[in-house]
Amino acid sequence: MSNAEVPAADHGRASSTARPRGIGALLLSEFALLFRRRRTWALLSALAAIPVLLAVAVRLSGEGGGPSFVGEIAGNGLFTGFAAITVAVPLFLPLTIGVVAGDSTAGEASLGTLRYLLITPVGRIRLLLVKFAAAALFCLTAALTVMVVGILIGLALFPVGPVTLLSGTQVPVIDAIARALLIAVYVAVSLLGLSAIGLFISTLTDVPVGAMAATVVLSITSQILGSLSQLSAIHPYLFTTHWFGFGDLLRDPISWTSFGENALLQFGYVVVFGSLAMGRFVTRDILS
């Protein structure tokens, strides 16, 4: 395939992959590609709008109410971040992760650059690992975007002071901000299983929209199954089971049980669906 056949949007990437490179160079290239895309910034902007709209609504109404932590925003702006992440976890964050993970290989195939990438000495397994690493980085960036913007807009619009934890203990502002950032990391870890699922689905098709939609639908389905008491036997194995377990980080002392169980569960999903993705990708005929 000649350079003329590579879409203009990815011409710089294609030319840069024409020679063998180590995993570090590939990671940097993939991360740079991720954050050069307008779509990435549009997704992050949409996530940033959640805490802004939440804070403005509380400011204009002068009262809280609604989802967890919203009622506390007017009295302490730091709760804006906690409330925003609670609102974003069920739908908005999975939606953005579904877009990025579902597009990972299917997007390359639809653009006609996947075959070119594999002609160069990249290796299919290495390429998949790089794609997953980019999706994982986006998970962390997305969660931090919601939390950090929430903290900043809370500082701008509301009084800020010591935070009363779920256990009733008050902690200073610095401690509360540290816990908020730790919650963002918890949420990012929670989304790794979904990222692996999206990556696997992406290897099954050349239509990125289909892979994105299927990933998001599976996240919603898992949450619905988790809400049905009749299916309690499968609840511990659903990748969404511990998504709201970050409340344990707002206790004194911090309870790490949920964090550990969540990380172990997500690791299991990454291993299973990562293996499925590799099995599919290494045997797949790449025609585009």
PyRosetta script that sets phi, psi and omega in degrees:
from pyrosetta import init, pose_from_sequence

init()
pose = pose_from_sequence("MSNAEVPAADHGRASSTARPRGIGALLLSEFALLFRRRRTWALLSALAAIPVLLAVAVRLSGEGGGPSFVGEIAGNGLFTGFAAITVAVPLFLPLTIGVVAGDSTAGEASLGTLRYLLITPVGRIRLLLVKFAAAALFCLTAALTVMVVGILIGLALFPVGPVTLLSGTQVPVIDAIARALLIAVYVAVSLLGLSAIGLFISTLTDVPVGAMAATVVLSITSQILGSLSQLSAIHPYLFTTHWFGFGDLLRDPISWTSFGENALLQFGYVVVFGSLAMGRFVTRDILS")
pose.set_psi(1, 130.1)
pose.set_omega(1, -179.2)
pose.set_phi(2, -85.2)
pose.set_psi(2, 164.4)
pose.set_omega(2, 178.4)
pose.set_phi(3, -61.1)
pose.set_psi(3, -27.4)
pose.set_omega(3, -178.4)
pose.set_phi(4, -66.5)
pose.set_psi(4, -23.3)
pose.set_omega(4, -178.0)
pose.set_phi(5, -85.2)
pose.set_psi(5, -9.9)
pose.set_omega(5, -179.5)
pose.set_phi(6, -83.5)
pose.set_psi(6, 129.3)
pose.set_omega(6, 179.4)
pose.set_phi(7, -52.8)
pose.set_psi(7, 145.8)
pose.set_omega(7, -175.4)
pose.set_phi(8, -58.0)
pose.set_psi(8, -37.0)
pose.set_omega(8, -175.8)
pose.set_phi(9, -64.2)
pose.set_psi(9, -24.5)
pose.set_omega(9, -177.1)
pose.set_phi(10, -117.2)
pose.set_psi(10, 15.9)
pose.set_omega(10, -177.5)
pose.set_phi(11, -63.3)
pose.set_psi(11, -41.3)
pose.set_omega(11, 179.1)
pose.set_phi(12, -63.7)
pose.set_psi(12, -38.3)
pose.set_omega(12, 178.3)
pose.set_phi(13, -66.8)
pose.set_psi(13, -43.8)
pose.set_omega(13, -176.9)
pose.set_phi(14, -63.7)
pose.set_psi(14, -43.3)
pose.set_omega(14, -179.1)
pose.set_phi(15, -66.6)
pose.set_psi(15, -30.3)
pose.set_omega(15, -178.6)
pose.set_phi(16, -77.5)
pose.set_psi(16, -15.9)
pose.set_omega(16, -179.4)
pose.set_phi(17, -100.5)
pose.set_psi(17, 14.3)
pose.set_omega(17, -176.3)
pose.set_phi(18, -78.0)
pose.set_psi(18, -2.3)
pose.set_omega(18, 178.7)
pose.set_phi(19, -132.6)
pose.set_psi(19, 155.3)
pose.set_omega(19, -178.1)
pose.set_phi(20, -60.7)
pose.set_psi(20, 139.5)
pose.set_omega(20, 177.9)
pose.set_phi(21, -140.1)
pose.set_psi(21, 154.1)
pose.set_omega(21, 177.9)
pose.set_phi(22, -75.6)
pose.set_psi(22, 171.9)
pose.set_omega(22, -178.1)
pose.set_phi(23, -62.9)
pose.set_psi(23, -34.3)
pose.set_omega(23, 179.1)
pose.set_phi(24, -63.2)
pose.set_psi(24, -43.9)
pose.set_omega(24, 179.4)
pose.set_phi(25, -66.0)
pose.set_psi(25, -38.0)
pose.set_omega(25, 178.6)
pose.set_phi(26, -65.0)
pose.set_psi(26, -41.2)
pose.set_omega(26, 178.1)
pose.set_phi(27, -61.8)
pose.set_psi(27, -46.3)
pose.set_omega(27, 179.2)
pose.set_phi(28, -61.2)
pose.set_psi(28, -40.5)
pose.set_omega(28, 179.2)
pose.set_phi(29, -64.3)
pose.set_psi(29, -43.1)
pose.set_omega(29, -179.3)
pose.set_phi(30, -68.4)
pose.set_psi(30, -41.4)
pose.set_omega(30, 178.2)
pose.set_phi(31, -63.4)
pose.set_psi(31, -41.6)
pose.set_omega(31, 178.9)
pose.set_phi(32, -63.6)
pose.set_psi(32, -41.1)
pose.set_omega(32, 178.6)
pose.set_phi(33, -63.1)
pose.set_psi(33, -42.3)
pose.set_omega(33, -179.5)
pose.set_phi(34, -58.3)
pose.set_psi(34, -46.3)
pose.set_omega(34, -174.9)
pose.set_phi(35, -89.4)
pose.set_psi(35, -0.4)
pose.set_omega(35, 170.5)
pose.set_phi(36, -87.8)
pose.set_psi(36, -17.3)
pose.set_omega(36, -175.8)
pose.set_phi(37, -76.5)
pose.set_psi(37, 135.2)
pose.set_omega(37, 176.9)
pose.set_phi(38, -63.3)
pose.set_psi(38, -33.3)
pose.set_omega(38, 180.0)
pose.set_phi(39, -59.2)
pose.set_psi(39, -41.5)
pose.set_omega(39, 179.9)
pose.set_phi(40, -60.1)
pose.set_psi(40, -46.3)
pose.set_omega(40, -179.4)
pose.set_phi(41, -69.8)
pose.set_psi(41, -30.7)
pose.set_omega(41, 175.4)
pose.set_phi(42, -66.4)
pose.set_psi(42, -41.3)
pose.set_omega(42, 178.2)
pose.set_phi(43, -64.8)
pose.set_psi(43, -44.5)
pose.set_omega(43, 179.4)
pose.set_phi(44, -65.7)
pose.set_psi(44, -36.6)
pose.set_omega(44, 177.8)
pose.set_phi(45, -64.8)
pose.set_psi(45, -39.9)
pose.set_omega(45, 178.0)
pose.set_phi(46, -63.8)
pose.set_psi(46, -40.1)
pose.set_omega(46, 177.5)
pose.set_phi(47, -66.7)
pose.set_psi(47, -40.0)
pose.set_omega(47, 179.0)
pose.set_phi(48, -64.1)
pose.set_psi(48, -27.7)
pose.set_omega(48, -179.3)
pose.set_phi(49, -70.0)
pose.set_psi(49, -22.9)
pose.set_omega(49, -177.8)
pose.set_phi(50, -61.4)
pose.set_psi(50, -55.9)
pose.set_omega(50, 178.9)
pose.set_phi(51, -65.6)
pose.set_psi(51, -32.3)
pose.set_omega(51, 179.3)
pose.set_phi(52, -64.0)
pose.set_psi(52, -48.9)
pose.set_omega(52, 179.8)
pose.set_phi(53, -64.4)
pose.set_psi(53, -38.6)
pose.set_omega(53, 179.4)
pose.set_phi(54, -63.2)
pose.set_psi(54, -45.8)
pose.set_omega(54, -178.6)
pose.set_phi(55, -67.0)
pose.set_psi(55, -41.8)
pose.set_omega(55, -180.0)
pose.set_phi(56, -64.6)
pose.set_psi(56, -40.4)
pose.set_omega(56, 179.5)
pose.set_phi(57, -62.4)
pose.set_psi(57, -44.1)
pose.set_omega(57, 178.9)
pose.set_phi(58, -66.6)
pose.set_psi(58, -39.7)
pose.set_omega(58, -179.5)
pose.set_phi(59, -63.5)
pose.set_psi(59, -42.8)
pose.set_omega(59, -178.4)
pose.set_phi(60, -72.2)
pose.set_psi(60, -36.4)
pose.set_omega(60, -178.2)
pose.set_phi(61, -81.5)
pose.set_psi(61, -27.7)
pose.set_omega(61, 179.6)
pose.set_phi(62, 78.0)
pose.set_psi(62, 10.4)
pose.set_omega(62, 179.6)
pose.set_phi(63, -150.0)
pose.set_psi(63, 162.9)
pose.set_omega(63, -179.5)
pose.set_phi(64, -95.4)
pose.set_psi(64, -133.7)
pose.set_omega(64, -174.7)
pose.set_phi(65, 97.8)
pose.set_psi(65, 163.6)
pose.set_omega(65, 179.5)
pose.set_phi(66, 98.1)
pose.set_psi(66, -146.9)
pose.set_omega(66, -176.6)
pose.set_phi(67, -61.2)
pose.set_psi(67, 170.4)
pose.set_omega(67, -179.0)
pose.set_phi(68, -53.2)
pose.set_psi(68, 140.3)
pose.set_omega(68, 176.4)
pose.set_phi(69, 76.4)
pose.set_psi(69, -15.3)
pose.set_omega(69, -177.5)
pose.set_phi(70, -63.3)
pose.set_psi(70, -37.7)
pose.set_omega(70, -179.1)
pose.set_phi(71, -65.5)
pose.set_psi(71, -16.0)
pose.set_omega(71, -178.6)
pose.set_phi(72, -94.5)
pose.set_psi(72, -8.7)
pose.set_omega(72, -172.7)
pose.set_phi(73, -62.0)
pose.set_psi(73, -45.7)
pose.set_omega(73, -175.7)
pose.set_phi(74, -60.5)
pose.set_psi(74, -29.9)
pose.set_omega(74, -179.4)
pose.set_phi(75, -88.1)
pose.set_psi(75, -22.5)
pose.set_omega(75, -179.0)
pose.set_phi(76, -154.9)
pose.set_psi(76, 113.2)
pose.set_omega(76, -174.5)
pose.set_phi(77, -62.7)
pose.set_psi(77, -20.6)
pose.set_omega(77, 179.8)
pose.set_phi(78, -63.9)
pose.set_psi(78, -23.3)
pose.set_omega(78, 179.4)
pose.set_phi(79, -71.2)
pose.set_psi(79, -10.7)
pose.set_omega(79, 176.9)
pose.set_phi(80, -61.4)
pose.set_psi(80, -43.3)
pose.set_omega(80, 178.6)
pose.set_phi(81, -63.8)
pose.set_psi(81, -43.8)
pose.set_omega(81, 179.4)
pose.set_phi(82, -63.3)
pose.set_psi(82, -42.7)
pose.set_omega(82, 179.8)
pose.set_phi(83, -67.1)
pose.set_psi(83, -41.9)
pose.set_omega(83, -178.1)
pose.set_phi(84, -63.8)
pose.set_psi(84, -42.3)
pose.set_omega(84, -179.6)
pose.set_phi(85, -67.5)
pose.set_psi(85, -33.6)
pose.set_omega(85, 177.0)
pose.set_phi(86, -65.3)
pose.set_psi(86, -39.6)
pose.set_omega(86, 178.7)
pose.set_phi(87, -71.0)
pose.set_psi(87, -35.5)
pose.set_omega(87, -173.5)
pose.set_phi(88, -79.2)
pose.set_psi(88, -28.2)
pose.set_omega(88, -172.6)
pose.set_phi(89, -60.8)
pose.set_psi(89, -44.8)
pose.set_omega(89, -173.9)
pose.set_phi(90, -67.3)
pose.set_psi(90, -36.2)
pose.set_omega(90, -172.6)
pose.set_phi(91, -129.9)
pose.set_psi(91, -52.0)
pose.set_omega(91, -169.5)
pose.set_phi(92, -66.6)
pose.set_psi(92, -45.5)
pose.set_omega(92, 177.8)
pose.set_phi(93, -66.1)
pose.set_psi(93, -46.7)
pose.set_omega(93, 175.9)
pose.set_phi(94, -59.1)
pose.set_psi(94, -34.2)
pose.set_omega(94, 179.4)
pose.set_phi(95, -63.2)
pose.set_psi(95, -46.6)
pose.set_omega(95, -179.3)
pose.set_phi(96, -69.0)
pose.set_psi(96, -38.0)
pose.set_omega(96, 177.8)
pose.set_phi(97, -65.7)
pose.set_psi(97, -39.4)
pose.set_omega(97, 177.6)
pose.set_phi(98, -60.4)
pose.set_psi(98, -38.5)
pose.set_omega(98, 178.7)
pose.set_phi(99, -64.7)
pose.set_psi(99, -47.2)
pose.set_omega(99, -176.7)
pose.set_phi(100, -70.7)
pose.set_psi(100, -49.0)
pose.set_omega(100, -177.9)
pose.set_phi(101, -69.7)
pose.set_psi(101, -40.4)
pose.set_omega(101, -179.7)
pose.set_phi(102, -66.2)
pose.set_psi(102, -25.2)
pose.set_omega(102, -178.8)
pose.set_phi(103, -88.4)
pose.set_psi(103, -6.8)
pose.set_omega(103, -168.1)
pose.set_phi(104, -53.1)
pose.set_psi(104, -58.1)
pose.set_omega(104, 177.3)
pose.set_phi(105, -104.2)
pose.set_psi(105, -31.5)
pose.set_omega(105, 179.3)
pose.set_phi(106, -63.5)
pose.set_psi(106, -35.4)
pose.set_omega(106, 178.2)
pose.set_phi(107, -65.6)
pose.set_psi(107, -41.6)
pose.set_omega(107, 177.2)
pose.set_phi(108, -62.2)
pose.set_psi(108, -41.4)
pose.set_omega(108, -179.5)
pose.set_phi(109, -65.3)
pose.set_psi(109, -41.4)
pose.set_omega(109, -178.8)
pose.set_phi(110, -68.3)
pose.set_psi(110, -29.2)
pose.set_omega(110, 178.0)
pose.set_phi(111, -82.7)
pose.set_psi(111, -13.6)
pose.set_omega(111, -179.5)
pose.set_phi(112, 84.9)
pose.set_psi(112, 15.1)
pose.set_omega(112, -177.7)
pose.set_phi(113, -102.2)
pose.set_psi(113, -12.4)
pose.set_omega(113, -176.8)
pose.set_phi(114, -64.9)
pose.set_psi(114, -44.7)
pose.set_omega(114, 179.8)
pose.set_phi(115, -63.8)
pose.set_psi(115, -38.2)
pose.set_omega(115, 179.0)
pose.set_phi(116, -64.1)
pose.set_psi(116, -42.3)
pose.set_omega(116, 179.4)
pose.set_phi(117, -60.7)
pose.set_psi(117, -38.2)
pose.set_omega(117, -176.3)
pose.set_phi(118, -81.0)
pose.set_psi(118, -18.6)
pose.set_omega(118, 174.0)
pose.set_phi(119, -68.7)
pose.set_psi(119, -35.9)
pose.set_omega(119, 177.3)
pose.set_phi(120, -74.5)
pose.set_psi(120, 161.0)
pose.set_omega(120, -175.4)
pose.set_phi(121, -75.3)
pose.set_psi(121, 63.2)
pose.set_omega(121, -179.7)
pose.set_phi(122, -96.6)
pose.set_psi(122, -46.7)
pose.set_omega(122, -177.1)
pose.set_phi(123, 91.3)
pose.set_psi(123, 134.1)
pose.set_omega(123, -174.2)
pose.set_phi(124, -68.2)
pose.set_psi(124, -43.5)
pose.set_omega(124, -179.8)
pose.set_phi(125, -65.1)
pose.set_psi(125, -41.9)
pose.set_omega(125, 178.8)
pose.set_phi(126, -62.5)
pose.set_psi(126, -40.4)
pose.set_omega(126, 179.1)
pose.set_phi(127, -63.5)
pose.set_psi(127, -42.1)
pose.set_omega(127, 178.4)
pose.set_phi(128, -63.5)
pose.set_psi(128, -42.0)
pose.set_omega(128, 178.3)
pose.set_phi(129, -60.8)
pose.set_psi(129, -40.3)
pose.set_omega(129, 179.0)
pose.set_phi(130, -66.4)
pose.set_psi(130, -40.9)
pose.set_omega(130, 178.8)
pose.set_phi(131, -63.2)
pose.set_psi(131, -41.3)
pose.set_omega(131, 178.9)
pose.set_phi(132, -67.5)
pose.set_psi(132, -39.3)
pose.set_omega(132, 178.5)
pose.set_phi(133, -60.6)
pose.set_psi(133, -39.2)
pose.set_omega(133, 178.0)
pose.set_phi(134, -65.4)
pose.set_psi(134, -41.3)
pose.set_omega(134, 177.9)
pose.set_phi(135, -64.4)
pose.set_psi(135, -39.8)
pose.set_omega(135, 178.5)
pose.set_phi(136, -64.9)
pose.set_psi(136, -40.5)
pose.set_omega(136, 177.0)
pose.set_phi(137, -62.8)
pose.set_psi(137, -38.4)
pose.set_omega(137, 178.1)
pose.set_phi(138, -66.6)
pose.set_psi(138, -36.9)
pose.set_omega(138, 176.6)
pose.set_phi(139, -55.8)
pose.set_psi(139, -48.2)
pose.set_omega(139, -179.4)
pose.set_phi(140, -66.0)
pose.set_psi(140, -43.8)
pose.set_omega(140, -179.4)
pose.set_phi(141, -62.9)
pose.set_psi(141, -42.3)
pose.set_omega(141, -178.9)
pose.set_phi(142, -64.1)
pose.set_psi(142, -45.9)
pose.set_omega(142, -179.8)
pose.set_phi(143, -64.8)
pose.set_psi(143, -41.8)
pose.set_omega(143, 178.9)
pose.set_phi(144, -66.0)
pose.set_psi(144, -35.5)
pose.set_omega(144, 179.0)
pose.set_phi(145, -59.7)
pose.set_psi(145, -47.9)
pose.set_omega(145, -179.5)
pose.set_phi(146, -62.5)
pose.set_psi(146, -46.2)
pose.set_omega(146, -174.9)
pose.set_phi(147, -71.3)
pose.set_psi(147, -47.1)
pose.set_omega(147, -176.7)
pose.set_phi(148, -66.4)
pose.set_psi(148, -44.0)
pose.set_omega(148, 177.5)
pose.set_phi(149, -62.9)
pose.set_psi(149, -37.9)
pose.set_omega(149, 177.8)
pose.set_phi(150, -61.4)
pose.set_psi(150, -43.7)
pose.set_omega(150, 178.9)
pose.set_phi(151, -64.0)
pose.set_psi(151, -44.6)
pose.set_omega(151, -176.9)
pose.set_phi(152, -66.0)
pose.set_psi(152, -43.3)
pose.set_omega(152, -179.8)
pose.set_phi(153, -70.9)
pose.set_psi(153, -30.4)
pose.set_omega(153, 175.7)
pose.set_phi(154, -66.8)
pose.set_psi(154, -40.9)
pose.set_omega(154, 177.1)
pose.set_phi(155, -63.6)
pose.set_psi(155, -33.9)
pose.set_omega(155, -176.0)
pose.set_phi(156, -77.2)
pose.set_psi(156, -32.5)
pose.set_omega(156, -170.8)
pose.set_phi(157, -108.1)
pose.set_psi(157, -16.7)
pose.set_omega(157, -173.2)
pose.set_phi(158, -135.0)
pose.set_psi(158, 160.3)
pose.set_omega(158, 174.2)
pose.set_phi(159, -66.7)
pose.set_psi(159, 151.4)
pose.set_omega(159, -178.0)
pose.set_phi(160, -129.1)
pose.set_psi(160, 137.6)
pose.set_omega(160, 179.1)
pose.set_phi(161, -160.1)
pose.set_psi(161, -169.8)
pose.set_omega(161, 178.4)
pose.set_phi(162, -54.0)
pose.set_psi(162, 145.0)
pose.set_omega(162, -176.3)
pose.set_phi(163, -104.0)
pose.set_psi(163, 132.0)
pose.set_omega(163, 175.4)
pose.set_phi(164, -86.8)
pose.set_psi(164, 119.7)
pose.set_omega(164, -177.1)
pose.set_phi(165, -77.5)
pose.set_psi(165, 171.6)
pose.set_omega(165, 179.8)
pose.set_phi(166, -63.8)
pose.set_psi(166, -23.5)
pose.set_omega(166, 179.2)
pose.set_phi(167, -85.6)
pose.set_psi(167, -2.0)
pose.set_omega(167, 178.0)
pose.set_phi(168, 94.9)
pose.set_psi(168, -7.9)
pose.set_omega(168, -179.9)
pose.set_phi(169, -82.8)
pose.set_psi(169, 141.7)
pose.set_omega(169, 175.2)
pose.set_phi(170, -94.9)
pose.set_psi(170, 137.3)
pose.set_omega(170, 177.7)
pose.set_phi(171, -125.1)
pose.set_psi(171, 151.2)
pose.set_omega(171, 179.3)
pose.set_phi(172, -66.8)
pose.set_psi(172, 167.9)
pose.set_omega(172, -175.3)
pose.set_phi(173, -58.4)
pose.set_psi(173, -45.1)
pose.set_omega(173, -177.9)
pose.set_phi(174, -60.6)
pose.set_psi(174, -42.7)
pose.set_omega(174, 178.2)
pose.set_phi(175, -63.5)
pose.set_psi(175, -41.8)
pose.set_omega(175, 180.0)
pose.set_phi(176, -63.7)
pose.set_psi(176, -40.3)
pose.set_omega(176, 178.9)
pose.set_phi(177, -65.9)
pose.set_psi(177, -40.1)
pose.set_omega(177, 177.9)
pose.set_phi(178, -61.6)
pose.set_psi(178, -41.3)
pose.set_omega(178, 177.9)
pose.set_phi(179, -66.9)
pose.set_psi(179, -35.9)
pose.set_omega(179, 178.1)
pose.set_phi(180, -62.2)
pose.set_psi(180, -43.5)
pose.set_omega(180, 178.9)
pose.set_phi(181, -66.9)
pose.set_psi(181, -34.8)
pose.set_omega(181, 177.1)
pose.set_phi(182, -66.5)
pose.set_psi(182, -35.6)
pose.set_omega(182, 175.8)
pose.set_phi(183, -63.2)
pose.set_psi(183, -40.3)
pose.set_omega(183, 177.7)
pose.set_phi(184, -60.8)
pose.set_psi(184, -40.5)
pose.set_omega(184, 176.9)
pose.set_phi(185, -64.4)
pose.set_psi(185, -41.5)
pose.set_omega(185, 177.7)
pose.set_phi(186, -58.0)
pose.set_psi(186, -46.7)
pose.set_omega(186, -179.1)
pose.set_phi(187, -64.4)
pose.set_psi(187, -39.3)
pose.set_omega(187, 178.1)
pose.set_phi(188, -61.1)
pose.set_psi(188, -43.4)
pose.set_omega(188, 177.4)
pose.set_phi(189, -62.7)
pose.set_psi(189, -38.0)
pose.set_omega(189, -179.9)
pose.set_phi(190, -60.8)
pose.set_psi(190, -28.2)
pose.set_omega(190, -175.6)
pose.set_phi(191, -91.1)
pose.set_psi(191, -2.8)
pose.set_omega(191, -178.4)
pose.set_phi(192, -67.3)
pose.set_psi(192, -37.6)
pose.set_omega(192, 177.5)
pose.set_phi(193, -62.1)
pose.set_psi(193, -43.5)
pose.set_omega(193, 177.4)
pose.set_phi(194, -63.0)
pose.set_psi(194, -37.6)
pose.set_omega(194, 178.2)
pose.set_phi(195, -62.4)
pose.set_psi(195, -41.8)
pose.set_omega(195, 178.6)
pose.set_phi(196, -65.6)
pose.set_psi(196, -39.3)
pose.set_omega(196, 177.0)
pose.set_phi(197, -62.9)
pose.set_psi(197, -45.2)
pose.set_omega(197, 179.2)
pose.set_phi(198, -62.2)
pose.set_psi(198, -39.2)
pose.set_omega(198, 178.1)
pose.set_phi(199, -63.2)
pose.set_psi(199, -43.0)
pose.set_omega(199, 178.2)
pose.set_phi(200, -61.7)
pose.set_psi(200, -47.9)
pose.set_omega(200, 179.8)
pose.set_phi(201, -60.9)
pose.set_psi(201, -36.1)
pose.set_omega(201, -179.6)
pose.set_phi(202, -63.5)
pose.set_psi(202, -29.5)
pose.set_omega(202, 178.5)
pose.set_phi(203, -76.6)
pose.set_psi(203, -10.6)
pose.set_omega(203, -177.0)
pose.set_phi(204, -89.4)
pose.set_psi(204, -11.3)
pose.set_omega(204, -171.8)
pose.set_phi(205, -145.6)
pose.set_psi(205, 160.8)
pose.set_omega(205, 172.4)
pose.set_phi(206, -103.4)
pose.set_psi(206, 7.2)
pose.set_omega(206, -178.2)
pose.set_phi(207, -108.7)
pose.set_psi(207, 99.5)
pose.set_omega(207, -175.1)
pose.set_phi(208, -61.1)
pose.set_psi(208, -35.1)
pose.set_omega(208, -179.2)
pose.set_phi(209, -62.1)
pose.set_psi(209, -39.0)
pose.set_omega(209, 178.3)
pose.set_phi(210, -64.3)
pose.set_psi(210, -41.8)
pose.set_omega(210, 179.1)
pose.set_phi(211, -66.3)
pose.set_psi(211, -41.2)
pose.set_omega(211, 178.0)
pose.set_phi(212, -60.8)
pose.set_psi(212, -48.7)
pose.set_omega(212, -177.2)
pose.set_phi(213, -63.4)
pose.set_psi(213, -43.2)
pose.set_omega(213, -179.2)
pose.set_phi(214, -62.9)
pose.set_psi(214, -39.0)
pose.set_omega(214, 179.5)
pose.set_phi(215, -64.3)
pose.set_psi(215, -45.1)
pose.set_omega(215, -179.8)
pose.set_phi(216, -66.2)
pose.set_psi(216, -41.8)
pose.set_omega(216, 179.4)
pose.set_phi(217, -60.8)
pose.set_psi(217, -40.2)
pose.set_omega(217, 179.0)
pose.set_phi(218, -65.1)
pose.set_psi(218, -36.1)
pose.set_omega(218, 178.3)
pose.set_phi(219, -66.7)
pose.set_psi(219, -39.7)
pose.set_omega(219, 178.2)
pose.set_phi(220, -68.6)
pose.set_psi(220, -42.4)
pose.set_omega(220, 179.1)
pose.set_phi(221, -60.4)
pose.set_psi(221, -42.6)
pose.set_omega(221, 179.7)
pose.set_phi(222, -62.5)
pose.set_psi(222, -39.4)
pose.set_omega(222, 178.9)
pose.set_phi(223, -68.0)
pose.set_psi(223, -37.0)
pose.set_omega(223, 177.5)
pose.set_phi(224, -65.6)
pose.set_psi(224, -44.9)
pose.set_omega(224, 178.5)
pose.set_phi(225, -61.7)
pose.set_psi(225, -36.1)
pose.set_omega(225, 179.7)
pose.set_phi(226, -69.2)
pose.set_psi(226, -18.7)
pose.set_omega(226, 179.9)
pose.set_phi(227, -90.5)
pose.set_psi(227, -6.1)
pose.set_omega(227, -177.9)
pose.set_phi(228, -95.3)
pose.set_psi(228, 113.6)
pose.set_omega(228, -178.2)
pose.set_phi(229, -63.9)
pose.set_psi(229, -25.8)
pose.set_omega(229, 179.4)
pose.set_phi(230, -65.4)
pose.set_psi(230, -18.6)
pose.set_omega(230, -178.7)
pose.set_phi(231, -109.3)
pose.set_psi(231, 28.3)
pose.set_omega(231, -176.1)
pose.set_phi(232, -59.8)
pose.set_psi(232, -24.5)
pose.set_omega(232, -178.8)
pose.set_phi(233, -64.0)
pose.set_psi(233, -29.6)
pose.set_omega(233, -178.0)
pose.set_phi(234, -98.3)
pose.set_psi(234, -6.5)
pose.set_omega(234, -176.7)
pose.set_phi(235, -55.1)
pose.set_psi(235, -42.4)
pose.set_omega(235, -178.0)
pose.set_phi(236, -63.7)
pose.set_psi(236, -16.2)
pose.set_omega(236, -175.4)
pose.set_phi(237, -102.8)
pose.set_psi(237, -2.2)
pose.set_omega(237, 178.3)
pose.set_phi(238, -78.4)
pose.set_psi(238, 135.7)
pose.set_omega(238, -176.5)
pose.set_phi(239, -67.9)
pose.set_psi(239, -13.2)
pose.set_omega(239, 179.1)
pose.set_phi(240, -95.1)
pose.set_psi(240, -1.6)
pose.set_omega(240, -172.2)
pose.set_phi(241, -55.2)
pose.set_psi(241, -42.6)
pose.set_omega(241, -174.4)
pose.set_phi(242, -102.3)
pose.set_psi(242, 16.2)
pose.set_omega(242, -175.8)
pose.set_phi(243, -59.4)
pose.set_psi(243, -32.0)
pose.set_omega(243, -178.3)
pose.set_phi(244, -104.2)
pose.set_psi(244, 16.5)
pose.set_omega(244, 179.8)
pose.set_phi(245, -75.1)
pose.set_psi(245, -0.9)
pose.set_omega(245, -178.6)
pose.set_phi(246, -68.1)
pose.set_psi(246, -9.2)
pose.set_omega(246, 176.2)
pose.set_phi(247, -60.9)
pose.set_psi(247, -26.0)
pose.set_omega(247, 178.7)
pose.set_phi(248, -66.2)
pose.set_psi(248, -19.4)
pose.set_omega(248, 177.7)
pose.set_phi(249, -79.7)
pose.set_psi(249, -5.8)
pose.set_omega(249, 178.2)
pose.set_phi(250, -107.8)
pose.set_psi(250, 31.0)
pose.set_omega(250, 176.0)
pose.set_phi(251, -118.0)
pose.set_psi(251, 161.4)
pose.set_omega(251, 179.3)
pose.set_phi(252, -128.4)
pose.set_psi(252, 112.0)
pose.set_omega(252, 1.2)
pose.set_phi(253, -76.9)
pose.set_psi(253, 165.3)
pose.set_omega(253, 179.3)
pose.set_phi(254, -63.2)
pose.set_psi(254, 134.1)
pose.set_omega(254, 174.5)
pose.set_phi(255, -95.3)
pose.set_psi(255, 116.3)
pose.set_omega(255, -176.5)
pose.set_phi(256, -92.3)
pose.set_psi(256, 0.6)
pose.set_omega(256, -176.3)
pose.set_phi(257, -60.1)
pose.set_psi(257, -49.3)
pose.set_omega(257, -179.0)
pose.set_phi(258, -63.5)
pose.set_psi(258, -39.8)
pose.set_omega(258, 178.9)
pose.set_phi(259, -59.8)
pose.set_psi(259, -47.4)
pose.set_omega(259, -179.0)
pose.set_phi(260, -65.2)
pose.set_psi(260, -43.9)
pose.set_omega(260, 179.5)
pose.set_phi(261, -64.4)
pose.set_psi(261, -40.1)
pose.set_omega(261, 178.8)
pose.set_phi(262, -64.2)
pose.set_psi(262, -45.9)
pose.set_omega(262, -179.8)
pose.set_phi(263, -61.9)
pose.set_psi(263, -41.0)
pose.set_omega(263, 179.7)
pose.set_phi(264, -65.8)
pose.set_psi(264, -41.8)
pose.set_omega(264, 178.9)
pose.set_phi(265, -64.2)
pose.set_psi(265, -45.8)
pose.set_omega(265, -179.6)
pose.set_phi(266, -65.1)
pose.set_psi(266, -36.9)
pose.set_omega(266, 177.3)
pose.set_phi(267, -61.2)
pose.set_psi(267, -40.2)
pose.set_omega(267, 177.5)
pose.set_phi(268, -61.1)
pose.set_psi(268, -43.6)
pose.set_omega(268, 178.4)
pose.set_phi(269, -65.5)
pose.set_psi(269, -38.3)
pose.set_omega(269, 178.8)
pose.set_phi(270, -63.4)
pose.set_psi(270, -43.4)
pose.set_omega(270, -179.8)
pose.set_phi(271, -64.5)
pose.set_psi(271, -48.0)
pose.set_omega(271, -176.4)
pose.set_phi(272, -65.9)
pose.set_psi(272, -54.0)
pose.set_omega(272, -175.7)
pose.set_phi(273, -77.8)
pose.set_psi(273, -25.4)
pose.set_omega(273, 172.1)
pose.set_phi(274, -65.4)
pose.set_psi(274, -40.6)
pose.set_omega(274, 177.6)
pose.set_phi(275, -65.8)
pose.set_psi(275, -41.8)
pose.set_omega(275, 177.4)
pose.set_phi(276, -62.4)
pose.set_psi(276, -41.1)
pose.set_omega(276, 179.1)
pose.set_phi(277, -63.3)
pose.set_psi(277, -43.4)
pose.set_omega(277, 178.9)
pose.set_phi(278, -64.3)
pose.set_psi(278, -44.3)
pose.set_omega(278, 179.1)
pose.set_phi(279, -59.2)
pose.set_psi(279, -39.8)
pose.set_omega(279, 179.1)
pose.set_phi(280, -72.4)
pose.set_psi(280, -43.6)
pose.set_omega(280, -171.2)
pose.set_phi(281, -72.3)
pose.set_psi(281, -38.4)
pose.set_omega(281, -177.1)
pose.set_phi(282, -72.2)
pose.set_psi(282, -19.6)
pose.set_omega(282, -179.5)
pose.set_phi(283, -105.8)
pose.set_psi(283, 0.3)
pose.set_omega(283, -174.6)
pose.set_phi(284, -81.3)
pose.set_psi(284, 140.9)
pose.set_omega(284, 172.1)
pose.set_phi(285, -81.1)
pose.set_psi(285, 117.3)
pose.set_omega(285, -179.6)
pose.set_phi(286, -92.9)
pose.set_psi(286, 111.5)
pose.set_omega(286, -176.4)
pose.set_phi(287, -106.0)
pose.set_psi(287, -5.4)
pose.set_omega(287, -177.3)
pose.set_phi(288, -143.3)
pose.dump_pdb("model.pdb")
